[in-house]
């Protein structure tokens, strides 16, 4: 969701989205490490192609998640809802 979509949500909807999008850095780090392992295995086995591109795409998505969360936190702060969020 971008800033424009978040600003159109009601307060209740915004709090619901925030509860569902809490980051979990330990789990994300595990998956990124696992995907890097798949890429290294693919490179060692000379299996370039889909086996390397899919993990790279998934790593990109996992790294983009905290940025979306920060946009959501800014919208919560703008509406003074961050105290209702925790």
N, C-alpha and C positions, 0 to 999 in steps of 0.2 A: 504494500500500500504506500502511496506517496502522500505528501503533505496535504494536497488538495482533497484526496479521498478521506483522509483522517479528519479534516476540518468539517466535513459534511456529516459525520457521525454524531449521534446524540451522546450525552455523557455516559449513559448506561452502556451503550454499544461500545464506546471507546474503552471503558473499563473492562468489558468482556474480552475485547481484542487484546488488551494488555495482559490479562491473566493467561490467555492462550499462547502468547508469544514470549513468555519469559525465556531468556537464554539459559542454556545449560552448558557452560564452558568445558566441563570435564567430559561429557558425552561427545560434544563437538570435537574436542581434541582427540579423543579415541577414534572417531570416525575418520578424521583427517589423517591420522597416523596409519590407520588401516588402508585407506585409499592410496596413500603414498607408497605403502608396501606393495599394493597391487601394481602400481606404476613401475616400481623397481623390479618386481618379478617379470612384468611384461617386457621391460627393457633387457633384462638378463636372458630371457627366452627368445629374444628377437621377435616378439609378437606385437609389433606396432600396429596401430589402427584403433579399432573400437575399444579394445581392452585398455588403452591408454587415454583415449578421449573421454570416455564416460567418467572415470574417476576425476579427471581434471575439471569437468563440468560440475560434478558434485562438490568438489572442494571449493570451487567458485561460489556455489550457492551457500555452502556453510560459512564462508568468510563474509558473505554479504548480509547474513542474518543479523549480526550486531548493529550494522548501520541502520537497518530498518527499525530495530528496537530503539535506537537513539532518537529517531524521528518521532516514534510513538511517545517516548518519554518527554520530548519537548512539547508535544501537543498536550500531554497530561499536565505539565507544569504551566502551560499557557492558560489552561482552564482551571487551575488550582485543584486538580484531582489527584495529585501524587500521594497525598495523605490517605485518600480512600483506596488507593491501589494496593498498598501493603496489607 
